[in-house]
Amino acid sequence: MKDLSKVNNPYGEDKVIDACSIFGMMNLQGKRFSSREPVKAISNMHERGNGLGGGFAVYGLYPEYEDAYAFHIMYLSKEAKEKTDGLLNESLDVLFDEELPTQEADVRDPPLVWRYFAQPKRSKLGTRPADDYVVEKVMRVNTETGKAFVFSSGKNMGVFKGVGFPEDIAEHFCLEEYEGYIWVCHGRFPTNTPGWWGGAHPFNILDWIVVHNGELSSYGTNRRYLEMNGYKCTMQTDTEVLAYAFDLLMRKQGLPIEVTSQILAPPLWNEIDAMDPNDGHVLAALRQTYGSLLMNGPFSIVVAHQGEMIGLTDRIKLRPLTAGIKGDFLFLSSEESAMRLVSPSLERAWSPRGGEPVVGRLEARKVVEVLAQQR
């Protein structure tokens, strides 16, 4: 068996600080397009990965089941599937299910992956919001079944990920057959956590996904805070907390991205002290209230949910993120070269400031830059 430590770190270095690739492509008019250009772009950053993780999230994927929750579940044993099927049928009305179509590709030890379209049982739901009910069931599957992991659970969207280079994952899951109006892609180079199918990016809950380049030294604090709010971290890597944090802050608590970004990547205290007192008091209150959700450490991320794609970096921008616009398309990428490969004549390309999100909004059909209040 091949020594994975040599694959993971062939030069014997403690860290590979510039690795992992992220790419997002959104049509601001909501028009669906194929995987061709997203796969081409993420493949152009091949050297940022090492074959131990790749993945894609696609929005507008299942129009024929747009009102149903689409679950993608990986199974590491037959017994786990049997137990999970029982749990799902107890809690949900399953409209349709099938093994996710795959084909031969250069991927490592693929698990069984099953796709379900389902709705909460009305008799079980009661007065709870359907989204909260589904999150509860996802956490239950991931923690109780032992070898089953729900890695996609949103409506009219899906995550496809595994152990391989991104282009190999795309081939394995037959992504050439799919279309969507947002594609978010990731090429992984794990340094601190295992390279396994559940640990590949994107990370998902409901229709929220996150892809990430960097590492979170605040993971333990972030995880404890989120677990107090009903989330369970089971994917063995730090990025999972980002997906749950966006779900908690923006879906459950209704905070806009302008506020959420100030919680996850807040200004430094000396910057807050130098602000107008009215602005400074608000930001100080956010830091004090949500201190356990501050994401400490270097990161650049692309976040998406239905109707929006967001790019954000840590406050001092220790990981690269580039944005670009061409016609109705917004691009977010680790490297400008990947954007220009699929769209050579960009109308605009720029490097967003640290901690200041770039947001593509389907409803407004435009790109919004959220500038820090102190500037």
C-alpha positions in Angstrom: 0.0 0.0 0.0 1.3 3.5 -0.9 2.6 5.6 2.0 0.0 8.4 2.1 2.4 10.6 4.2 4.7 10.8 1.2 1.8 11.6 -1.1 0.6 14.2 1.3 4.0 15.8 1.8 6.5 14.6 -0.8 9.2 17.1 0.2 9.1 16.4 4.0 8.0 20.0 4.8 6.0 20.7 7.9 3.5 23.0 6.0 2.6 23.7 2.4 1.3 27.2 3.0 0.3 28.2 -0.5 -1.8 25.1 -1.4 -5.5 24.4 -1.9 -7.4 25.9 -4.9 -10.8 27.5 -4.9 -12.9 28.6 -7.8 -16.5 29.9 -8.1 -18.5 30.8 -11.2 -22.0 32.3 -11.1 -24.4 33.5 -13.8 -26.1 36.5 -12.3 -29.2 36.0 -14.5 -29.7 32.5 -13.1 -28.9 30.8 -16.5 -27.6 27.2 -16.1 -24.4 26.2 -17.7 -22.3 23.0 -17.9 -19.3 21.8 -15.9 -16.9 22.4 -18.8 -15.5 25.8 -17.8 -15.5 25.3 -14.0 -13.6 22.0 -14.4 -11.2 23.6 -16.8 -10.5 26.5 -14.4 -10.0 24.3 -11.3 -7.8 21.9 -13.3 -5.5 24.9 -14.2 -4.5 25.1 -10.5 -3.5 21.4 -10.4 -0.3 22.1 -8.5 -2.3 23.5 -5.5 -3.6 20.0 -4.8 -2.1 16.5 -4.3 -4.9 14.2 -5.3 -6.2 13.8 -1.7 -9.3 15.9 -2.2 -11.5 17.5 -4.8 -15.1 18.6 -5.1 -17.9 20.6 -6.6 -21.1 22.3 -5.5 -23.8 23.0 -8.2 -26.9 25.2 -7.8 -30.0 24.8 -10.0 -29.1 21.2 -10.3 -32.4 19.4 -9.7 -35.2 21.5 -11.2 -37.5 18.5 -11.4 -37.3 18.1 -7.6 -36.7 21.8 -6.7 -39.0 21.7 -3.7 -37.5 18.5 -2.2 -34.4 18.2 0.0 -31.7 16.4 -2.1 -29.5 14.2 0.2 -26.2 12.9 -1.1 -24.9 10.3 1.4 -21.7 8.3 1.4 -21.7 4.8 3.0 -18.6 3.0 4.3 -20.5 -0.2 5.1 -23.7 -2.0 4.1 -24.9 -2.0 7.6 -24.6 1.8 7.7 -26.9 2.1 4.7 -29.5 -0.2 6.2 -29.6 1.8 9.4 -29.7 5.1 7.6 -32.5 4.0 5.3 -34.5 3.1 8.3 -33.9 6.5 9.9 -34.7 8.4 6.8 -38.0 6.5 6.2 -39.0 7.1 9.8 -38.5 10.8 9.5 -39.0 11.7 5.9 -41.2 11.0 2.9 -38.7 9.8 0.3 -39.9 10.7 -3.1 -37.1 9.0 -5.1 -33.7 7.5 -4.4 -31.0 5.9 -6.4 -27.3 5.2 -6.4 -25.5 8.3 -7.6 -24.3 7.6 -11.1 -20.5 7.2 -11.4 -17.9 6.0 -13.9 -14.4 4.7 -13.7 -11.9 7.5 -12.9 -8.6 8.0 -11.0 -10.1 8.2 -7.5 -9.1 6.4 -4.3 -11.4 3.7 -2.7 -14.7 5.3 -3.6 -17.5 4.6 -1.1 -21.1 3.8 -2.1 -22.9 7.1 -2.7 -26.7 7.3 -2.7 -29.0 10.1 -3.7 -32.4 10.8 -2.0 -35.1 13.4 -2.7 -37.3 13.8 0.4 -39.6 16.0 2.4 -40.1 16.0 6.2 -43.1 13.9 7.3 -45.9 16.3 8.3 -46.8 14.1 11.3 -43.3 14.4 12.6 -42.5 18.0 11.8 -45.0 19.7 14.1 -44.4 23.4 14.4 -40.7 23.3 13.8 -39.3 24.9 10.7 -38.6 22.3 8.0 -34.9 23.4 7.7 -34.3 23.0 11.4 -35.9 19.5 11.3 -33.7 18.5 8.4 -30.5 19.8 10.1 -31.5 17.7 13.1 -31.8 14.5 11.0 -28.5 15.2 9.1 -26.7 15.5 12.5 -28.4 12.3 13.7 -27.3 10.3 10.6 -23.7 11.6 10.9 -23.3 10.8 14.5 -25.5 7.7 15.1 -24.9 5.5 12.1 -21.1 5.2 12.4 -20.2 4.9 8.8 -22.8 7.0 6.9 -22.2 10.7 6.2 -24.7 13.2 4.7 -22.4 15.5 2.6 -25.2 17.4 0.7 -28.7 18.3 2.0 -30.0 21.3 0.2 -32.8 22.0 -2.3 -32.1 22.1 -6.0 -28.4 21.8 -5.4 -25.8 19.1 -4.8 -22.2 18.5 -3.6 -19.9 16.0 -5.3 -16.6 15.3 -3.6 -14.0 12.7 -2.8 -10.3 11.7 -2.8 -8.8 12.6 -6.1 -7.9 15.7 -8.1 -10.9 17.8 -9.0 -11.0 16.8 -12.6 -11.0 13.1 -11.5 -13.9 13.7 -9.2 -15.7 15.5 -12.0 -15.2 12.4 -14.2 -16.1 10.0 -11.5 -19.5 11.6 -10.8 -20.2 12.3 -14.5 -20.5 16.0 -14.0 -20.5 16.6 -17.7 -24.1 15.6 -17.6 -25.2 18.3 -15.1 -25.9 22.1 -15.4 -26.3 24.8 -12.8 -26.2 28.6 -12.4 -23.5 28.5 -9.7 -20.5 26.1 -9.7 -18.1 26.2 -6.8 -14.9 24.0 -7.0 -12.1 23.0 -4.7 -8.7 21.2 -5.0 -7.4 20.1 -1.7 -3.9 19.8 -0.3 -4.5 18.6 3.3 -1.8 19.5 5.8 -3.3 18.9 9.3 -6.3 16.6 8.7 -6.9 13.3 6.9 -7.4 13.1 3.2 -10.6 11.1 3.1 -14.0 11.3 1.2 -15.9 13.1 3.9 -13.0 15.6 4.5 -12.9 16.8 0.9 -14.5 20.2 0.2 -17.2 21.6 -0.2 -18.7 21.4 3.2 -22.4 21.7 3.3 -25.5 22.0 5.4 -28.9 22.6 3.8 -28.1 24.8 0.7 -25.0 26.4 2.4 -21.6 25.4 1.1 -18.1 26.5 1.9 -14.7 25.8 0.1 -11.6 27.0 2.0 -7.9 27.6 1.5 -6.1 27.9 4.8 -6.5 26.7 8.4 -8.5 27.7 11.5 -6.6 27.7 14.7 -9.8 28.7 16.4 -11.5 25.4 15.4 -11.9 24.1 19.0 -13.6 27.2 20.2 -15.7 27.5 17.1 -16.8 23.9 17.3 -17.8 24.1 20.9 -19.9 27.1 20.2 -21.7 25.5 17.3 -22.3 22.3 19.2 -24.1 24.3 21.8 -26.4 25.3 19.0 -27.2 21.8 17.8 -24.5 21.2 15.2 -22.2 18.1 15.3 -18.7 18.1 13.6 -18.0 14.7 12.1 -15.9 15.3 9.0 -12.5 15.5 10.7 -11.4 18.9 9.3 -11.7 22.5 10.4 -13.6 23.9 7.4 -16.8 22.2 8.5 -17.4 24.9 11.2 -17.5 27.6 8.6 -20.5 26.0 6.8 -22.4 25.6 10.1 -21.5 29.2 11.2 -23.0 30.7 8.0 -26.1 28.6 8.5 -26.5 29.7 12.1 -25.8 33.4 11.5 -27.5 34.0 8.2 -30.3 31.5 8.0 -31.3 30.9 11.7 -30.5 34.4 13.1 -31.2 36.3 9.9 -28.0 38.4 9.8 -26.9 39.9 6.5 -23.5 39.1 5.0 -22.4 42.7 5.9 -22.7 41.7 9.6 -21.7 38.1 9.3 -18.4 39.0 7.8 -17.7 41.4 10.7 -18.3 38.4 13.1 -16.2 35.9 11.2 -13.4 38.2 10.1 -13.7 41.3 12.4 -11.5 44.4 12.4 -8.6 44.4 14.8 -9.2 46.0 18.2 -6.9 49.0 17.4 -8.9 49.6 14.2 -12.2 49.6 16.2 -10.7 52.0 18.7 -9.8 54.4 15.9 -13.3 54.4 14.4 -16.2 56.8 14.8 -17.6 55.8 18.3 -21.0 54.8 16.8 -19.4 52.4 14.4 -16.8 51.2 16.9 -19.4 50.4 19.6 -21.4 48.2 17.2 -18.3 46.3 16.0 -17.0 45.9 19.6 -20.4 44.5 20.6 -20.3 42.0 17.8 -16.8 40.9 18.8 -17.9 40.5 22.4 -21.2 38.7 21.6 -19.8 36.4 18.9 -16.2 36.0 20.1 -16.4 32.2 19.8 -17.2 32.5 16.1 -14.2 34.6 15.2 -12.3 32.5 12.6 -8.7 32.9 13.7 -6.1 31.9 11.2 -5.5 32.3 7.5 -8.4 31.7 5.2 -9.9 32.6 1.9 -13.3 31.1 1.2 -16.1 30.9 -1.4 -19.5 30.5 0.2 -22.7 29.9 -1.7 -26.4 29.3 -1.1 -29.4 29.7 -3.3 -29.2 33.0 -5.1 -25.8 34.1 -3.8 -22.1 33.5 -4.1 -19.7 35.1 -1.7 -16.0 35.5 -1.5 -14.2 36.4 1.8 -10.7 36.3 3.3 -9.3 36.8 6.7 -8.8 40.4 7.8 -5.1 40.6 6.9 -5.5 38.4 3.8 -3.0 35.6 4.4 -4.6 33.6 1.6 -5.2 34.7 -2.0 -8.6 35.6 -3.5 -9.2 37.2 -6.8 -12.5 38.3 -8.3 -13.6 39.0 -11.9 -16.6 40.0 -13.9 -17.5 39.3 -17.6 -21.0 40.0 -18.8 -23.4 38.2 -16.6 -20.7 36.1 -14.9 -19.0 36.6 -11.5 -15.7 34.7 -10.9 -13.9 34.0 -7.6 -10.6 32.2 -7.7 -7.3 31.6 -5.9 -5.6 32.7 -9.1 -6.4 35.2 -11.8 -5.0 32.8 -14.4 -7.9 30.3 -13.8 -10.5 33.0 -14.5 -8.7 34.2 -17.6 -8.4 30.7 -18.9 -12.2 30.5 -19.2 -12.8 34.2 -19.8 -9.7 35.8 -21.4 -11.2 39.3 -21.8 -12.5 40.0 -18.3 -14.2 43.4 -17.9 -12.8 43.8 -14.5 -10.4 41.8 -12.3 -9.4 42.8 -8.8 -8.2 41.5 -5.4 -10.8 42.1 -2.7 -9.6 43.7 0.6 -9.2 41.4 3.6 -12.4 40.9 5.5 -14.5 42.7 2.9 -16.9 40.3 1.1 -17.7 40.2 -2.6 -21.2 39.1 -3.2 -23.0 38.0 -6.4 -26.8 38.2 -6.0 -29.2 36.6 -8.3 -32.2 38.6 -7.1 -30.4 41.9 -7.8 -28.6 40.5 -10.8 -25.4 42.3 -9.7 -22.2 42.1 -7.8 -21.9 43.9 -4.5 -18.7 44.8 -2.7 -19.1 45.3 1.0 -16.5 47.8 2.1 -15.3 48.1 5.7 -16.9 50.8 7.7 -13.6 52.4 8.7 -12.7 53.2 5.0 
